[in-house]
């Protein structure tokens, strides 16, 4: 049943790529020879996945439910946000109280102030300057160097012995991302989006951890696990239930493996706050809050955001894929930052499990029952 599902997903992926849509598969933990024949239509894929779903249970059923929900959104369905994210990302969209957002924001202010930088319209520009700006041509070598330096600490924390090969490419894409990693097997590809990326010495360490040793080594580790018989679908997709783990841990990884690196810790604290603000916008759109009110709120929360930045943040959250996927960032980072502040033994247990299999939010909660609700306790 799993193999049948993977065959359908490969055909769907080939169909989307051929028509210029977003890829369905972002990392292939069981690459096969040759190219899949593209499916004839999204509706045909929907019928095939629906027929398979009637015959399966367990983690395969959960994955097919996620695929059907996202494909349904591409076909025009618009489920309520909480229902859509619950079936795709595996967590709620309860959100966080304003008190929690402000508390996290205060920690971010204090962290930035520790570097001698104020809070205002110039905060990020001054932070980039303090981190040591890099020329474009120096960025790939700096990322490789940082990967080599940080790799032993990540392997020690996660227990992963998986090999990986890294390719670094540049792109110029009108999209929200600055860095993106995909790949197949033990080969990972990191793309740098020159439209959005700013390169600094600290940024090289940050994205060596996030993209290469986070997503890349983790996905390569799952490839090694998939050489044995596993029940889970071996094709990773951003609309599926492992994404909270991937994005949450990648953002918070410096707290586990480089806690004494002040510059990296500052970025984690700042990212944590920014993701919670983005979550407020995400929920505001669902609640029908007027756009001008949301834009004013965003500017008040994050004074260095430009109008164009806020416009992109709002636009992305209306996209069928990003409406689900972007929720994994706040849900994931909030949970993993709390984990980093908990018992170190629990953190080690979670990290080692996280590099052994693509865990769902339910899996994470079972490993740390005392952790906060993933997706927030409610507003």
Backbone torsions as a table, in degrees:
resi	resn	phi	psi	omega
1	UNK	NA	-41.8	178.8
2	UNK	-63.8	-43.1	-179.9
3	UNK	-63.9	-38.9	176.8
4	UNK	-62.0	-43.4	179.3
5	UNK	-61.5	-43.0	-179.6
6	UNK	-63.8	-36.0	178.0
7	UNK	-62.9	-43.6	179.1
8	UNK	-65.5	-41.3	-179.0
9	UNK	-65.5	-37.1	177.3
10	UNK	-64.8	-39.4	178.9
11	UNK	-67.4	-38.9	177.1
12	UNK	-64.6	-43.9	177.9
13	UNK	-58.1	-46.3	-179.4
14	UNK	-62.6	-37.1	178.5
15	UNK	-63.7	-47.5	-178.5
16	UNK	-64.7	-41.6	-179.8
17	UNK	-64.4	-41.8	-179.0
18	UNK	-62.8	-35.3	-177.9
19	UNK	-91.9	4.2	177.0
20	UNK	84.0	17.0	178.9
21	UNK	-86.2	-177.6	178.3
22	UNK	-71.0	137.8	178.0
23	UNK	-59.7	149.0	175.2
24	UNK	-86.7	-37.8	-177.6
25	UNK	-103.9	123.5	178.0
26	UNK	-102.6	-28.1	172.7
27	UNK	-145.8	129.7	-177.4
28	UNK	-104.8	107.5	-179.0
29	UNK	-85.7	3.5	176.6
30	UNK	-148.6	67.3	-175.3
31	UNK	-63.1	145.6	179.3
32	UNK	-119.5	161.0	179.0
33	UNK	-75.5	144.9	175.8
34	UNK	81.1	169.7	-179.1
35	UNK	-99.8	139.0	177.2
36	UNK	-70.3	146.2	175.0
37	UNK	-73.9	126.6	-178.5
38	UNK	-60.6	143.2	174.2
39	UNK	-63.8	160.8	-179.0
40	UNK	-78.6	-32.4	-178.1
41	UNK	-163.9	161.5	174.4
42	UNK	-63.9	-38.1	-179.4
43	UNK	-64.3	-38.6	176.6
44	UNK	-61.7	-42.6	176.9
45	UNK	-62.3	-42.2	-179.4
46	UNK	-59.6	-41.9	179.0
47	UNK	-64.9	-41.7	-179.3
48	UNK	-65.8	-45.3	180.0
49	UNK	-65.5	-37.2	179.0
50	UNK	-64.1	-41.0	178.7
51	UNK	-65.1	-40.3	177.0
52	UNK	-64.8	-40.9	-176.7
53	UNK	-60.4	-31.4	-179.6
54	UNK	-69.1	-14.5	-173.4
55	UNK	-108.6	0.7	-172.4
56	UNK	-129.8	169.5	175.3
57	UNK	-143.6	-169.7	175.2
58	UNK	65.4	-148.8	-175.4
59	UNK	-66.5	-26.6	177.4
60	UNK	-69.1	-38.6	177.1
61	UNK	-63.7	-41.8	178.8
62	UNK	-61.4	-41.3	-179.5
63	UNK	-67.3	-41.9	179.7
64	UNK	-66.9	-33.9	174.9
65	UNK	-61.0	-40.4	178.6
66	UNK	-65.3	-43.8	178.9
67	UNK	-62.2	-42.7	-178.8
68	UNK	-67.7	-36.6	179.4
69	UNK	-66.1	-45.0	179.7
70	UNK	-67.8	-43.3	178.8
71	UNK	-63.9	-37.7	175.7
72	UNK	-60.8	-38.6	177.4
73	UNK	-64.9	-38.7	176.7
74	UNK	-64.3	-29.6	-179.5
75	UNK	-86.1	-0.4	174.2
76	UNK	117.2	-9.8	176.4
77	UNK	-64.4	150.4	172.0
78	UNK	-138.6	87.5	178.5
79	UNK	-71.6	157.4	170.7
80	UNK	-54.8	145.5	-172.6
81	UNK	-56.1	-47.0	-176.8
82	UNK	-61.5	-42.1	178.6
83	UNK	-64.8	-44.0	-178.2
84	UNK	-63.9	-46.1	-178.9
85	UNK	-71.7	-36.4	179.3
86	UNK	-59.8	-41.8	-176.9
87	UNK	-81.2	-23.5	-179.8
88	UNK	-95.8	-57.6	-178.5
89	UNK	-85.8	-16.4	176.7
90	UNK	83.2	16.6	178.9
91	UNK	-141.6	169.5	-179.8
92	UNK	-85.2	171.9	171.4
93	UNK	-116.3	42.3	-179.4
94	UNK	-61.7	-34.5	179.3
95	UNK	83.5	-175.0	-173.4
96	UNK	-125.3	145.9	177.2
97	UNK	-62.3	152.8	178.4
98	UNK	-58.2	-33.8	-180.0
99	UNK	-60.7	-38.7	179.4
100	UNK	-69.0	-42.4	178.7
101	UNK	-60.0	-44.9	-179.0
102	UNK	-67.7	-35.7	178.4
103	UNK	-65.4	-44.8	177.3
104	UNK	-64.1	-37.7	177.5
105	UNK	-63.3	-39.0	178.4
106	UNK	-65.4	-38.7	175.9
107	UNK	-63.0	-38.0	178.1
108	UNK	-65.8	-42.8	177.8
109	UNK	-59.4	-45.1	-179.1
110	UNK	-64.7	-39.2	179.6
111	UNK	-64.9	-44.5	178.7
112	UNK	-64.3	-41.2	179.5
113	UNK	-63.0	-29.6	177.9
114	UNK	-62.7	-19.1	175.8
115	UNK	-97.0	5.7	-179.6
116	UNK	79.0	25.1	-176.7
117	UNK	-115.7	135.7	-179.4
118	UNK	-83.2	175.3	-178.4
119	UNK	-108.8	111.9	-179.0
120	UNK	178.2	-159.8	-174.7
121	UNK	-62.7	-24.2	-175.5
122	UNK	-102.2	8.1	-172.3
123	UNK	-55.6	-52.9	-175.2
124	UNK	-70.0	-37.0	177.3
125	UNK	-61.9	-42.5	178.4
126	UNK	-69.0	-34.7	177.9
127	UNK	-66.3	-44.1	176.4
128	UNK	-58.9	-42.8	-179.5
129	UNK	-63.3	-43.0	-179.6
130	UNK	-66.6	-28.1	-178.3
131	UNK	-78.8	-9.0	179.3
132	UNK	87.2	90.6	-177.8
133	UNK	-63.7	142.5	179.4
134	UNK	-115.1	148.1	171.0
135	UNK	-72.2	152.4	-179.6
136	UNK	-52.6	-46.2	-176.0
137	UNK	-65.2	-20.2	-178.3
138	UNK	-89.8	-13.5	-172.5
139	UNK	-62.1	-49.7	-178.6
140	UNK	-58.2	-44.1	179.4
141	UNK	-65.0	-37.4	179.3
142	UNK	-65.8	-38.6	178.7
143	UNK	-68.0	-42.0	177.4
144	UNK	-62.9	-42.6	179.8
145	UNK	-63.1	-44.7	178.7
146	UNK	-63.9	-37.6	177.5
147	UNK	-60.7	-46.6	-179.8
148	UNK	-60.8	-39.2	-177.1
149	UNK	-72.5	-35.4	-174.7
150	UNK	-93.3	-15.7	-175.7
151	UNK	-56.3	-44.8	-179.3
152	UNK	-58.6	-39.9	-179.1
153	UNK	-66.4	-39.3	179.8
154	UNK	-68.5	-42.4	178.7
155	UNK	-64.5	-38.4	178.6
156	UNK	-64.5	-38.2	-178.2
157	UNK	-75.1	-32.4	-173.5
158	UNK	-102.7	-19.1	-177.0
159	UNK	77.2	8.2	-176.9
160	UNK	-77.6	133.9	174.1
161	UNK	-115.1	10.7	-174.7
162	UNK	-66.8	139.5	173.7
163	UNK	-79.5	160.8	171.4
164	UNK	-157.5	150.8	175.0
165	UNK	-116.1	134.3	-174.7
166	UNK	-111.2	128.2	169.7
167	UNK	-113.5	136.4	177.5
168	UNK	-118.6	125.2	-179.6
169	UNK	-126.2	161.0	174.7
170	UNK	-111.1	151.3	178.8
171	UNK	-145.6	165.1	175.9
172	UNK	-135.9	90.9	-169.6
173	UNK	-122.1	137.0	176.3
174	UNK	-80.6	79.5	-177.5
175	UNK	-148.8	166.8	-174.0
176	UNK	-70.2	-23.7	-169.5
177	UNK	-85.5	148.0	174.9
178	UNK	-102.6	-31.1	179.0
179	UNK	-134.9	142.7	-179.1
180	UNK	-146.8	137.6	178.2
181	UNK	-123.9	133.0	171.9
182	UNK	-140.8	-173.1	178.8
183	UNK	156.1	-169.9	-178.9
184	UNK	-151.3	137.8	178.5
185	UNK	64.4	-125.5	178.6
186	UNK	-102.7	10.9	-179.3
187	UNK	-107.2	122.5	-177.9
188	UNK	-118.3	145.8	-179.6
189	UNK	-121.5	125.0	175.5
190	UNK	-107.8	124.9	178.1
191	UNK	-108.3	136.1	177.4
192	UNK	-106.1	117.5	-178.8
193	UNK	-85.5	103.9	-174.3
194	UNK	-66.7	-14.1	178.0
195	UNK	-71.3	-31.8	-173.2
196	UNK	-119.1	-20.2	-170.1
197	UNK	-76.2	140.2	168.6
198	UNK	-120.3	129.0	-173.1
199	UNK	-104.1	124.1	176.2
200	UNK	-133.8	166.5	178.3
201	UNK	-64.4	-41.3	176.5
202	UNK	-67.3	-39.0	178.6
203	UNK	-59.9	-34.1	177.6
204	UNK	-62.0	-42.5	177.6
205	UNK	-68.4	-40.1	-178.1
206	UNK	-61.1	-45.7	-175.6
207	UNK	-87.6	-16.3	167.1
208	UNK	-63.7	-40.8	178.1
209	UNK	-72.4	-49.1	-174.1
210	UNK	-66.7	-56.9	-171.2
211	UNK	-84.2	-50.1	-170.9
212	UNK	-81.6	-56.9	-176.3
213	UNK	-86.0	-16.3	170.7
214	UNK	-85.1	-86.4	-176.6
215	UNK	-60.1	-46.2	-172.5
216	UNK	-67.1	-55.2	-179.5
217	UNK	-65.4	-36.5	179.3
218	UNK	-63.7	-46.5	-179.8
219	UNK	-67.8	-37.6	176.1
220	UNK	-64.9	-35.0	177.1
221	UNK	-65.3	-38.4	176.5
222	UNK	-66.9	-33.2	175.4
223	UNK	-59.8	-43.5	178.2
224	UNK	-63.6	-42.2	179.0
225	UNK	-63.2	-34.7	-176.7
226	UNK	-72.8	-6.8	175.4
227	UNK	-70.9	-20.8	169.3
228	UNK	-92.8	175.7	179.4
229	UNK	-75.7	121.6	178.6
230	UNK	-128.6	149.7	-177.8
231	UNK	-83.5	-18.7	-172.4
232	UNK	-84.9	152.5	176.2
233	UNK	-64.0	130.5	-171.8
234	UNK	-92.5	17.7	178.5
235	UNK	-117.3	114.3	-176.0
236	UNK	-87.3	135.2	-179.3
237	UNK	-135.3	144.9	-175.3
238	UNK	-72.7	-9.6	176.4
239	UNK	-95.3	11.4	-174.6
240	UNK	-112.6	175.8	-160.9
241	UNK	-79.9	-0.8	176.8
242	UNK	-90.4	-2.9	-169.6
243	UNK	-73.6	-31.6	175.8
244	UNK	-60.9	-42.0	175.9
245	UNK	-62.2	-50.4	-175.6
246	UNK	-60.4	-52.7	-175.0
247	UNK	-76.0	-35.4	179.5
248	UNK	-64.8	-50.2	-178.3
249	UNK	-68.1	-40.6	-179.1
250	UNK	-60.3	-39.8	180.0
251	UNK	-70.0	-36.9	-175.1
252	UNK	-95.4	-2.3	-173.5
253	UNK	-53.8	-37.6	178.4
254	UNK	-56.0	-30.8	-179.2
255	UNK	-67.5	-24.7	-178.9
256	UNK	-91.5	-36.2	-171.0
257	UNK	-113.5	-13.3	179.3
258	UNK	-143.9	53.6	-173.6
259	UNK	-65.7	-18.8	-179.6
260	UNK	-91.0	-1.8	178.3
261	UNK	-84.4	97.3	-173.3
262	UNK	-59.1	-42.8	-176.7
263	UNK	-63.3	-39.5	177.9
264	UNK	-68.6	-40.4	179.5
265	UNK	-62.7	-39.2	176.8
266	UNK	-57.7	-44.9	-179.5
267	UNK	-63.8	-38.6	178.1
268	UNK	-64.0	-44.6	179.3
269	UNK	-61.6	-40.5	179.6
270	UNK	-69.1	-43.4	178.5
271	UNK	-61.3	-40.6	179.6
272	UNK	-57.5	-48.0	-179.8
273	UNK	-64.4	-47.6	-177.4
274	UNK	-61.1	-39.7	179.8
275	UNK	-65.7	-35.3	177.3
276	UNK	-68.4	-34.8	175.4
277	UNK	-67.0	-42.8	176.2
278	UNK	-59.4	-37.8	177.6
279	UNK	-63.3	-38.0	176.5
280	UNK	-60.4	-41.7	178.3
281	UNK	-66.2	-40.8	179.7
282	UNK	-57.1	-47.9	-178.6
283	UNK	-73.2	-34.3	177.8
284	UNK	-61.1	-40.7	176.6
285	UNK	-60.9	-43.3	-179.8
286	UNK	-64.6	-34.9	-178.2
287	UNK	-80.4	-7.0	179.9
288	UNK	81.6	21.5	176.7
289	UNK	-63.8	134.4	-179.9
290	UNK	-54.8	143.3	-174.5
291	UNK	-60.9	-38.4	-179.8
292	UNK	-64.5	-35.7	177.1
293	UNK	-66.7	-41.7	177.9
294	UNK	-63.0	-42.5	-179.8
295	UNK	-64.2	-41.7	178.7
296	UNK	-65.0	-40.3	178.4
297	UNK	-62.5	-44.4	-179.9
298	UNK	-61.5	-44.0	-178.3
299	UNK	-66.2	-35.5	177.8
300	UNK	-67.4	-41.9	-178.9
301	UNK	-69.7	-43.0	-174.2
302	UNK	-127.4	90.7	-170.0
303	UNK	-68.0	-13.8	179.0
304	UNK	-91.7	-2.8	177.2
305	UNK	-72.6	131.7	175.8
306	UNK	-85.1	165.4	176.7
307	UNK	-57.1	-40.4	-178.9
308	UNK	-66.3	-36.0	177.9
309	UNK	-64.5	-47.0	-179.6
310	UNK	-64.1	-39.9	178.1
311	UNK	-59.7	-43.0	179.0
312	UNK	-65.8	-40.5	179.1
313	UNK	-59.7	-42.5	-180.0
314	UNK	-70.7	-43.3	-178.8
315	UNK	-60.9	-45.1	-177.4
316	UNK	-58.9	-35.5	-175.0
317	UNK	-76.3	-1.4	172.0
318	UNK	-97.1	-7.3	-178.4
319	UNK	-77.6	137.4	-176.8
320	UNK	-54.0	-39.2	179.9
321	UNK	-77.9	-47.2	-174.9
322	UNK	-73.5	-22.7	177.4
323	UNK	-60.8	-31.8	175.7
324	UNK	-94.5	-49.6	-171.7
325	UNK	-62.0	-42.2	-175.4
326	UNK	-66.6	-19.1	175.6
327	UNK	-69.8	-23.2	-178.8
328	UNK	-64.9	-25.2	-178.8
329	UNK	-68.3	-57.4	177.8
330	UNK	-64.8	-41.3	-179.9
331	UNK	-60.7	-41.7	-176.8
332	UNK	-74.2	-48.0	-175.3
333	UNK	-66.7	-37.0	-179.2
334	UNK	-63.0	-42.1	-178.9
335	UNK	-67.7	-44.0	-175.6
336	UNK	-75.2	-29.7	173.5
337	UNK	-65.1	-42.0	175.3
338	UNK	-61.9	-40.4	179.3
339	UNK	-61.8	-40.2	-179.9
340	UNK	-63.1	-23.7	-179.7
341	UNK	-95.4	0.8	-178.5
342	UNK	-93.8	-165.7	179.4
343	UNK	-59.7	126.9	-177.7
344	UNK	-58.2	-32.5	178.9
345	UNK	-63.2	-38.7	177.2
346	UNK	-65.3	-41.5	178.0
347	UNK	-60.2	-44.5	179.2
348	UNK	-61.7	-42.1	-179.4
349	UNK	-61.3	-44.2	-178.9
350	UNK	-66.8	-44.8	-177.8
351	UNK	-63.8	-40.7	179.7
352	UNK	-67.6	-38.4	175.8
353	UNK	-66.9	-35.1	-176.5
354	UNK	-68.1	-24.7	177.8
355	UNK	-96.5	6.1	178.6
356	UNK	-104.4	-27.4	-178.3
357	UNK	-160.9	155.1	178.5
358	UNK	-75.1	93.7	-175.5
359	UNK	-76.4	145.3	174.0
360	UNK	-91.9	167.2	173.3
361	UNK	-55.3	-35.2	176.8
362	UNK	-63.8	-39.4	176.7
363	UNK	-62.9	-44.5	179.6
364	UNK	-60.8	-44.2	-179.2
365	UNK	-63.4	-34.1	179.2
366	UNK	-70.9	-28.7	177.7
367	UNK	-76.4	-27.1	179.5
368	UNK	-138.1	78.3	-176.6
369	UNK	-61.7	-24.3	-178.8
370	UNK	-87.0	2.1	-179.0
371	UNK	-73.3	167.1	-179.8
372	UNK	-70.2	158.7	176.5
373	UNK	-62.2	130.3	-179.8
374	UNK	-76.3	123.5	-173.7
375	UNK	101.8	-3.0	175.5
376	UNK	101.9	155.4	178.8
377	UNK	-83.5	-9.8	-176.6
378	UNK	119.7	154.9	-177.3
379	UNK	-88.3	NA	NA
